[in-house]
């Protein structure tokens, strides 16, 4: 069974319409009514969107953490083609704008963690290496993210062919609910989620490769902030050995490897959810204490 905590207290749920380059994107926020002691900005995966965090957001807010999730273009309640990802630079500039908004909203003194799940971790890593991303963040958490997947599974010739791909033909992403969770109600939600992305255009895979290239062949060093790669002991979707090796290359001595006792992919839909939220909350809040020391 999924762990339960005390009922969330005094949680404010908001959806902000964020104007970005001719579009308005949904920025979801769960905020404690009391003082905000920390903030987490969440990068959702390929299939998911902010609606998958309906239990997680209140738990972060109950820990005095403001929890933000941006629905990417074409994801969640945003408009746009759900099967066709925006160009890598467009998506990253959306995140740059959103994180500038978040930092302004929480102020300079509140510690801010970036949290990327699955494909969201690849968007996050690309953003961290983007030359125009200058918003200060205090920690980075990669969760069940297969960092550098296309570089690991395609040879150089195949990557060149993919980079030139312009086809609008659809590719089945092949994600199964039982790989995400053992919980029947969560599997039912995933299988019946009308907003979930289940297919991508072939040219969208070229976008994913462009994102990977930003951090697999970096032109910018990362700031020396604490980072962690969090996963279950096994993952039916991610090659954890390869993902962790990429994470260690990126973060060096600033990175930690954390495991929780589950063999499913989406940790927030397993029995470790509450412990993961509490760990991520503490990891975030500690950065504020370290800065004050």
ABEGO torsion letter per residue (X at the ends): XBBBBBBBBGBBBBBBBBBBGGBBBBBBBBBBABBBABBBBBBBBAABBAAAAAAAAAAAAAAGBBBBBBBBBGBEABBEBAABBBBAAAAAAAAAAAAAAAAAAAEAABBBBBBBBEAAAAAAAAAAABAABABBBABBBBBGBBBGAAAAABBAAAAAAAAABABABBBBAGBBAAAABABAAAAAAAAABAABBABBBAAAAAAAAAAAAAAABBABBBBBBBBBBBBBABBAABBAAAAAAAAAAAAEAABBBBBBBBABABAAABAAAAAAAAAAAAAAAAAAAAAAX
